[in-house]
Amino acid sequence: MKTILLIIALVASLALGGNSLAVGHGSGGGEESLQPIPSSGLIIAPFEFADKENLELLMQKLNDPDPFVRVEAIQSLGEIQDVRSFVSVCDSLNDENIYVRAYAAEALGKIGRLDISIALLRLLHGLADPSPYVRAMMVAALGELQDERAVDSVKKCLHDEDEAVRNMAAWALNNIENPQ
């Protein structure tokens, strides 16, 4: 049941423009948890970071030791159609924290069309992530980008060991094959 709720939250977030997927993954015992992610207090409106100085400040937040600050920075970067945002989000796919990687995937699903080939390459590489939460978000981002080149890799995710990844792969395939 928790897995289905997570899928619903992921899909709803992406369908609604997904600026906040406030669910956690992991309760210490390796299970999914629908606990809210605590806010770091960093409230960022993407339009405030459109100029060069503020965008650089936002990108500096990606080096903050608090992963929740990094997540909020990534969420804002995912709303800014700028090459610098794109590069920073791509780099965040390698973060040590699963939430940062997952939200970077979500953000890349929004701004990945700036360079679709690089976005696909980075997201496809992320399908091997050890975290099922991150893999599900990578698949969701591929579904958002709706690029036919991702179909074979997403189809392989239909056989993932994790139910959430499999369900997200089914959604992503439908989204890719039936663009709206």
C-alpha positions as CSV (number, residue, x, y, z in Angstrom):
1,M,0.0,0.0,0.0
2,K,2.8,2.4,0.9
3,T,4.4,1.8,-2.5
4,I,1.2,2.7,-4.3
5,L,0.9,5.9,-2.3
6,L,4.4,6.8,-3.2
7,I,3.7,6.2,-6.9
8,I,0.6,8.4,-6.6
9,A,2.6,11.1,-4.9
10,L,5.3,10.9,-7.6
11,V,2.9,11.0,-10.5
12,A,0.7,13.8,-8.9
13,S,3.8,15.9,-8.2
14,L,5.0,15.6,-11.8
15,A,1.5,16.1,-13.3
16,L,1.0,19.3,-11.3
17,G,4.4,20.7,-12.1
18,G,6.0,19.0,-9.2
19,N,7.8,21.5,-7.2
20,S,7.5,19.6,-4.0
21,L,7.4,15.9,-3.6
22,A,7.2,15.9,0.2
23,V,7.7,12.2,0.9
24,G,10.6,10.5,2.4
25,H,12.1,7.2,1.4
26,G,13.5,5.0,4.1
27,S,12.8,4.7,7.8
28,G,16.1,3.1,8.7
29,G,14.7,-0.3,8.0
30,G,14.9,-0.2,4.3
31,E,11.2,0.5,3.8
32,E,9.5,3.4,2.1
33,S,8.1,6.0,4.5
34,L,5.6,8.7,3.7
35,Q,7.1,11.0,6.3
36,P,7.3,14.7,5.2
37,I,10.7,16.0,4.3
38,P,11.4,18.8,6.8
39,S,11.8,22.2,5.3
40,S,15.2,23.8,5.8
41,G,13.6,27.2,5.9
42,L,15.0,28.1,2.5
43,I,12.1,29.4,0.6
44,I,13.0,30.1,-3.0
45,A,10.8,31.5,-5.7
46,P,12.3,30.6,-9.0
47,F,11.6,34.0,-10.6
48,E,13.8,35.6,-7.9
49,F,16.8,33.8,-9.3
50,A,16.5,34.7,-12.9
51,D,19.3,37.2,-12.8
52,K,23.0,36.1,-12.9
53,E,23.9,37.1,-9.3
54,N,20.9,35.3,-7.7
55,L,21.3,32.3,-9.9
56,E,24.9,32.0,-8.8
57,L,23.8,32.2,-5.2
58,L,21.3,29.5,-5.8
59,M,23.9,27.3,-7.3
60,Q,26.1,27.8,-4.3
61,K,23.4,26.3,-2.2
62,L,24.1,23.0,-3.9
63,N,27.3,22.9,-1.8
64,D,25.4,23.3,1.5
65,P,26.0,20.4,3.9
66,D,22.3,20.2,4.6
67,P,20.7,17.9,1.9
68,F,17.4,19.6,2.4
69,V,18.9,23.0,1.4
70,R,20.4,21.3,-1.7
71,V,17.0,19.7,-2.5
72,E,15.2,23.1,-2.3
73,A,17.9,24.7,-4.5
74,I,17.5,21.9,-7.1
75,Q,13.7,22.4,-7.1
76,S,14.2,26.0,-7.9
77,L,16.9,25.3,-10.5
78,G,14.4,22.9,-12.1
79,E,12.1,25.8,-12.8
80,I,14.7,27.9,-14.5
81,Q,15.3,27.3,-18.2
82,D,19.0,28.2,-18.2
83,V,22.1,26.2,-19.2
84,R,23.7,26.9,-15.9
85,S,20.7,25.5,-14.1
86,F,20.7,22.4,-16.4
87,V,24.4,21.7,-15.7
88,S,24.0,22.1,-12.0
89,V,21.0,19.8,-11.9
90,C,22.9,17.2,-14.0
91,D,25.8,17.4,-11.6
92,S,23.4,16.8,-8.6
93,L,22.4,13.4,-10.0
94,N,25.7,12.2,-8.5
95,D,25.1,13.6,-5.0
96,E,25.6,11.3,-2.0
97,N,22.1,11.9,-0.7
98,I,19.2,9.9,-2.3
99,Y,16.8,12.8,-1.9
100,V,19.1,15.2,-3.8
101,R,19.6,12.6,-6.6
102,A,15.8,12.0,-6.7
103,Y,14.9,15.7,-6.9
104,A,17.6,16.3,-9.4
105,A,15.9,13.7,-11.6
106,E,12.6,15.4,-11.1
107,A,14.1,18.8,-12.0
108,L,15.8,17.3,-15.1
109,G,12.4,16.0,-16.2
110,K,11.4,19.7,-16.3
111,I,14.4,21.4,-17.9
112,G,16.0,18.4,-19.7
113,R,14.9,19.7,-23.1
114,L,17.6,22.3,-23.0
115,D,19.9,19.5,-24.1
116,I,17.8,16.3,-24.4
117,S,20.7,14.1,-25.4
118,I,22.7,14.9,-22.3
119,A,19.6,14.7,-20.1
120,L,18.7,11.2,-21.4
121,L,22.3,10.0,-21.0
122,R,22.4,11.2,-17.4
123,L,19.0,9.8,-16.5
124,L,19.6,6.5,-18.2
125,H,22.8,6.1,-16.2
126,G,20.8,6.8,-13.1
127,L,18.6,3.8,-13.7
128,A,21.4,1.8,-12.0
129,D,21.2,3.7,-8.8
130,P,21.1,1.5,-5.7
131,S,18.1,3.3,-4.3
132,P,14.7,2.3,-5.7
133,Y,13.3,5.7,-4.8
134,V,16.0,7.4,-7.0
135,R,15.4,4.8,-9.8
136,A,11.7,5.6,-9.7
137,M,12.4,9.3,-10.0
138,M,14.8,8.7,-12.9
139,V,12.1,6.7,-14.7
140,A,9.5,9.4,-14.0
141,A,11.8,12.1,-15.4
142,L,12.3,10.0,-18.6
143,G,8.5,9.8,-18.8
144,E,8.2,13.5,-18.5
145,L,10.8,14.1,-21.3
146,Q,8.8,11.8,-23.6
147,D,11.7,10.9,-25.8
148,E,11.4,7.6,-27.7
149,R,15.1,6.9,-27.2
150,A,14.4,6.0,-23.6
151,V,11.7,3.3,-24.3
152,D,14.0,0.3,-24.3
153,S,15.6,1.2,-21.0
154,V,12.3,2.1,-19.4
155,K,10.9,-1.3,-20.5
156,K,13.7,-3.0,-18.7
157,C,12.5,-1.2,-15.5
158,L,9.2,-3.1,-15.8
159,H,11.3,-6.0,-14.4
160,D,12.9,-4.1,-11.6
161,E,13.0,-5.8,-8.2
162,D,11.1,-2.8,-6.7
163,E,7.3,-2.5,-7.3
164,A,7.5,1.4,-7.2
165,V,10.0,1.4,-10.0
166,R,8.0,-1.1,-12.0
167,N,4.8,1.0,-11.6
168,M,6.6,4.2,-12.5
169,A,8.0,2.4,-15.6
170,A,4.5,1.5,-16.7
171,W,3.4,5.2,-16.2
172,A,6.5,6.5,-18.0
173,L,6.0,4.2,-21.0
174,N,2.4,5.2,-21.3
175,N,3.5,8.9,-21.2
176,I,6.3,8.4,-23.8
177,E,4.1,6.4,-26.2
178,N,1.0,8.6,-25.8
179,P,2.3,12.2,-25.5
180,Q,-0.2,14.9,-24.9
